[in-house]
């Protein structure tokens, strides 16, 4: 199911996804994050979700655009199907957050790590059995989260949350599947590490601060969606020959998290 050294980038991805999405972002305090029940749940949810997205992207021979679309499907499952936050006012862009910070960044980091270990980063890390086991863990965790949420809920969630979330997640997966393979793969433009760091920092800052400056939730959502689309297709123009470019972009995207992690904001 797991072959040799491929275990190391898999473990990194399983851990990096929840650490970036929940700990580094300041969403969960350190003690709560590493408490055994929370930690196991987060790894089973975020980690297997990111691993599934990565394996499907590779098997479908797609690029960064597919990775982001599948990341949005993941966000729809977590925030729509499990927690129903997506349907609350002003929270629709949470799926874009998950697509970038919960899925794409951890996947890119794990692939960089795999390349340092001389592992083929563009090949599958799981065989068919491993993929099925990963999917079963992810689905089981989602079902557990839904069940626990229903048991502890003071007010019962509207039933439409469930079919609506499934349909929207399916649309994102279908869009990723039929997306032309050339979209989001390596382009020809070049850049420098400093350039990519600035791009990441500017994009992340605008993404997180925009809702505070735009009074309308609908307008804010529309602009942020365009902002996310801009990032995906802008980056697809570049030839990512150097891992330093990817690391610089990731550093810029995550730099906004520094004050949040230390509780400054």
MOJOLIN-V793480 format. One record per pair of residues at least 24 apart in sequence whose ideal C-beta (glycine too) atoms are under 10 Angstrom apart, sorted by sequence separation. I is the first residue (numbers start at 0). GAP is how many residues later the second one is. If there is no record, write none. Layout:
BEGIN
I GAP
I GAP
END
This chain:
BEGIN
14 24
17 24
18 24
20 24
21 24
48 24
49 24
70 24
71 24
73 24
74 24
77 24
202 24
206 24
16 25
17 25
20 25
48 25
70 25
71 25
72 25
73 25
74 25
202 25
205 25
16 26
17 26
19 26
48 26
70 26
71 26
72 26
74 26
14 27
17 27
18 27
70 27
71 27
74 27
202 27
203 27
13 28
14 28
16 28
17 28
18 28
20 28
45 28
48 28
67 28
70 28
71 28
73 28
74 28
202 28
13 29
16 29
17 29
20 29
44 29
48 29
69 29
70 29
73 29
13 30
15 30
16 30
19 30
68 30
70 30
72 30
14 31
15 31
16 31
17 31
67 31
70 31
71 31
199 31
202 31
10 32
13 32
14 32
16 32
17 32
44 32
45 32
66 32
67 32
70 32
198 32
202 32
12 33
13 33
16 33
44 33
66 33
69 33
70 33
12 34
13 34
15 34
16 34
69 34
70 34
11 35
12 35
13 35
67 35
70 35
198 35
199 35
10 36
13 36
16 36
66 36
67 36
70 36
198 36
9 37
12 37
13 37
16 37
44 37
66 37
69 37
12 38
195 39
198 39
12 40
63 40
66 40
9 41
12 41
66 41
8 42
195 42
63 43
194 43
9 44
63 44
190 44
195 44
8 45
9 45
188 45
52 46
56 46
186 46
188 46
190 46
195 46
199 46
202 46
206 46
56 47
186 47
188 47
189 47
190 47
200 47
204 47
208 47
49 48
183 48
186 48
188 48
189 48
190 48
195 48
196 48
199 48
200 48
203 48
204 48
207 48
48 49
52 49
53 49
57 49
182 49
183 49
186 49
187 49
188 49
189 49
190 49
192 49
195 49
198 49
199 49
202 49
203 49
206 49
207 49
52 50
53 50
56 50
182 50
185 50
186 50
187 50
188 50
189 50
191 50
192 50
194 50
195 50
196 50
197 50
198 50
199 50
200 50
201 50
202 50
203 50
204 50
205 50
51 51
52 51
183 51
184 51
185 51
186 51
187 51
189 51
190 51
192 51
195 51
196 51
197 51
199 51
200 51
201 51
203 51
204 51
45 52
49 52
50 52
53 52
54 52
183 52
185 52
186 52
189 52
191 52
192 52
195 52
196 52
199 52
200 52
203 52
207 52
48 53
49 53
52 53
53 53
57 53
182 53
185 53
186 53
191 53
192 53
194 53
195 53
196 53
198 53
199 53
200 53
202 53
203 53
20 54
48 54
49 54
52 54
53 54
181 54
184 54
185 54
190 54
192 54
193 54
194 54
195 54
196 54
197 54
198 54
199 54
200 54
49 55
50 55
184 55
185 55
189 55
192 55
195 55
196 55
199 55
200 55
45 56
49 56
50 56
53 56
191 56
192 56
195 56
196 56
199 56
16 57
20 57
44 57
45 57
48 57
49 57
53 57
190 57
194 57
195 57
207 57
190 58
192 58
193 58
196 58
46 59
50 59
81 59
192 59
45 60
49 60
81 60
60 61
76 61
80 61
81 61
57 62
76 62
80 62
81 62
82 62
83 62
57 63
77 63
81 63
82 63
57 64
58 64
73 64
77 64
80 64
81 64
56 65
57 65
58 65
76 65
80 65
83 65
57 66
81 66
82 66
53 67
57 67
58 67
77 67
81 67
55 68
57 68
76 68
80 68
54 69
58 69
83 69
53 70
54 70
86 70
53 71
54 71
86 71
24 72
53 72
54 72
58 72
83 73
86 73
94 73
98 73
50 74
51 74
82 74
83 74
86 74
94 74
50 75
54 75
55 75
85 75
20 76
24 76
54 76
83 76
84 76
20 77
23 77
24 77
83 77
86 77
94 77
82 78
83 78
85 78
86 78
20 79
21 79
50 79
51 79
54 79
55 79
81 79
85 79
19 80
20 80
21 80
50 80
54 80
80 80
81 80
83 80
16 81
19 81
20 81
23 81
79 81
80 81
83 81
19 82
20 82
51 82
79 82
80 82
82 82
85 82
19 83
50 83
51 83
80 83
81 83
16 84
17 84
20 84
50 84
79 84
80 84
16 85
19 85
20 85
47 85
48 85
51 85
79 85
80 85
15 86
16 86
19 86
47 86
48 86
50 86
51 86
78 86
79 86
18 87
46 87
47 87
50 87
51 87
77 87
79 87
80 87
16 88
17 88
47 88
48 88
49 88
75 88
76 88
79 88
80 88
15 89
16 89
19 89
47 89
48 89
75 89
76 89
79 89
12 90
15 90
16 90
46 90
47 90
75 90
14 91
15 91
46 91
47 91
75 91
76 91
77 91
13 92
15 92
16 92
44 92
45 92
47 92
48 92
75 92
76 92
12 93
15 93
16 93
43 93
44 93
47 93
48 93
74 93
75 93
11 94
12 94
15 94
42 94
43 94
46 94
47 94
74 94
75 94
14 95
45 95
72 95
73 95
75 95
76 95
104 95
12 96
13 96
43 96
44 96
71 96
72 96
75 96
76 96
11 97
12 97
15 97
43 97
44 97
71 97
72 97
74 97
75 97
8 98
11 98
12 98
42 98
43 98
72 98
73 98
10 99
11 99
41 99
44 99
69 99
71 99
72 99
73 99
8 100
9 100
11 100
12 100
40 100
43 100
44 100
71 100
72 100
99 100
8 101
11 101
12 101
39 101
43 101
70 101
71 101
72 101
7 102
8 102
10 102
11 102
68 102
69 102
72 102
8 103
40 103
68 103
69 103
71 103
72 103
99 103
100 103
8 104
9 104
40 104
67 104
68 104
71 104
99 104
7 105
8 105
68 105
69 105
70 105
7 106
8 106
68 106
69 106
100 106
8 107
40 107
65 107
68 107
69 107
99 107
5 108
7 108
8 108
67 108
68 108
4 109
7 109
65 109
66 109
8 110
64 110
65 110
68 110
96 110
5 111
7 111
64 111
65 111
95 111
96 111
4 112
6 112
8 112
12 112
65 112
3 113
4 113
5 113
65 113
4 114
5 114
61 114
64 114
65 114
92 114
3 115
9 115
61 115
64 115
65 115
68 115
2 116
8 116
9 116
59 116
62 116
64 116
67 116
5 117
7 117
55 117
59 117
61 117
62 117
64 117
65 117
66 117
92 117
5 118
6 118
59 118
61 118
62 118
64 118
65 118
92 118
5 119
56 119
59 119
61 119
62 119
63 119
64 119
65 119
5 120
9 120
13 120
52 120
55 120
60 120
61 120
62 120
63 120
64 120
2 121
5 121
55 121
59 121
61 121
62 121
63 121
89 121
2 122
61 122
62 122
63 122
120 122
1 123
2 123
52 123
61 123
62 123
1 124
2 124
5 124
9 124
60 124
62 124
92 124
0 125
1 125
91 125
95 125
0 126
89 126
90 126
91 126
0 127
1 127
2 127
56 127
89 127
92 127
96 127
103 127
115 127
0 128
1 128
88 128
89 128
91 128
92 128
95 128
99 128
103 128
114 128
0 129
88 129
91 129
92 129
95 129
98 129
0 130
89 130
90 130
91 130
92 130
94 130
112 130
0 131
1 131
89 131
92 131
95 131
96 131
99 131
111 131
0 132
91 132
92 132
95 132
99 132
107 132
110 132
111 132
0 133
91 133
94 133
95 133
98 133
92 134
108 134
111 134
92 135
95 135
107 135
110 135
111 135
108 137
107 138
108 138
111 138
107 139
104 141
107 141
108 141
107 142
104 144
105 144
104 145
103 146
104 148
100 149
103 149
104 149
100 152
99 153
100 153
100 155
71 156
100 156
67 160
67 161
67 163
68 163
64 164
67 164
66 165
65 166
63 167
64 167
67 167
63 168
64 168
62 169
63 169
64 170
63 171
64 171
62 172
63 172
62 173
63 174
63 176
24 183
24 229
19 230
23 230
26 230
24 231
25 231
29 231
24 232
25 232
19 233
23 233
25 233
26 233
19 234
22 234
23 234
25 234
26 234
28 234
24 235
25 235
23 236
24 236
25 236
19 237
23 237
25 237
22 238
25 238
25 239
END
